[in-house]
């Protein structure tokens, strides 16, 4: 099989992350692909790259860590968990995602707003609060267009105390995080990155499959593992855009098999009937890969 230039760059990055290619010269292609795959900070640290790009990444990471520290103290005593935050790779998340008990979301939101945040977006199962460039997504259930694709309240049962850059937080167990990452990447983002690849590779276990069966998400977990296998064999470039026909098939299967998703799927139709939401969703579903 002939591996193209993009494939070579991808394989080099995987080796870098695994610590097997520290002699590799850093190039603009590696930086660009690392950025698109949400592992830029990890690569910059692996090569000890200095300069404005590294500084901006480290500064953003410090700000995220400060936000997490403040929020973890504020939410002490709440039934919550950070997710899509702690990963087996170093990366700078775009926002802070929190899964919270449905009976506590209103009170928690008011307390977060007391820090100077305002509600920017409100959908049936998620509140997006912002303060400057700080963004907090407060979830009851991970959802798409108001349709629940994974039961957040059941997912919340699988949490423990973990450390995030020296801050003690409630977070999902690694096996549950792997499932949440696969579901979010495929159902919601339709984009599978190296960040997702390493999370699935390192953290999927028999417990992940047991939880996936309970939450009716096994097809997503199987697809993620299949994508990982193709990546390791050099059969695909990354990030990978999930084809719309495949995405629709998975979504319809989920709606058919999962009562929670089926009951809330009407919200997708409501979104499509809203002109601005419709345009945003169509743009998301038809966008090109990075």
Protein Blocks (a to p, Z undefined) as FASTA:
>chain_A
ZZdfklmmmmmmmmmmnopammbccdfklmmmmmmnopmmmmmmmnopacjklmmmmmmm
mmmmmmmmmmmmmmgoiacddehkbccbdcddfbdcddddfklmmmmmmmmmmnopacfb
dcfkbccddehjaccdddfbdceehiafbdfklmmmmgcdddeehiacddddfklmmmmm
mmmmmmmnopacfklmmmmmmmgcfklmmmmmmnopmlmmmmmmmmmmmmmnopaccddd
ddfklmmmmmmmmmmmmmklmmmmmmmmmmmmpmklmmmmmmmmmpccZZ
